[in-house]
Amino acid sequence: MLPLLFIAAFFITQQVLNNNKQLAELDKEIEAKTILMRQNQEMLVKIANIEGKISSFGQTQAILDSAAVGTEVWNKLLKQVSGFCQNNNNMWISKLSNETDQVTTEGYSLTRSTLTDFAYSFENATLQSMLYEELRERSAYRFNLNFNISNQKYQNE
């Protein structure tokens, strides 16, 4: 009986050692899989961020498209105004603003005839005011001109 008891104790000890060895291996495997899981979660967060950027790209493009509406008209208008000012070195624009389709232009000129020519360069333009002012010891005319941007025919068309 004693040898059986010795063999049983030896067998049980072997089983415990084998189980401890398997537990250590499983702990290492769990640790490796936990690290892999954390890396995968970080990658999922990056993917979610990129997916968010991709989905917002459509919205951004729509916003940019809506903001770009009418830029060609303004481009042509600004080319016409700058060309006129370049050809008439005695005039400059201090303010160009838009409310709905009504453009308000304010500025200065050294001659009255330049202002009337400028007003005639736009269809249905109204020269609201032309006031004489002394500007750096020179006579100048401050003006205010209004016109509708939507019905303009531009010179370079």
Protein Blocks (a to p, Z undefined) as FASTA:
>chain_A
ZZmmmmmmmmmmmmmmmmmmmmmmmmmmmmmmmmmmmmmmmmmmmmmmmmmmmmmmmmmm
mmmmmmmgoklmmmmmmmmmmmmmmmmmcbccfbdcdehjbccdddddfbfklmmmmmmm
pghiacfbacdddeehiacddddddddfklcccfkZZ
